[in-house]
Amino acid sequence: MPTTASTPLNLLRANQVCSKLRISKTTLYAKLDKSSKYYDPEFPKQIKLGVSSVGWIEQQVDQWITNKLLIG
């Protein structure tokens, strides 16, 4: 999803994504793991924020939710 300088990005940490989706961290990371049966190639990729820190762009997570609702 392209953004402009006027569109602020809000980064979510793993626990915030889990809370928003009402899933566990295990499920969150399973959605990202290509070898998992729960892998979802459409799920937003995490962004490395530091050595041991990652985040997700909230707008991408929201778009993923919207797409899931539209697809059913």
Buried (B, 14 or more C-beta within 10 A) or exposed (E): EEEEEEEEEEEBEBEBBBEBBEBEEEEBBBBBEEEEEBEEEEBBEBEEEEEEEBBBBBBBBBBBEEEEEEEE
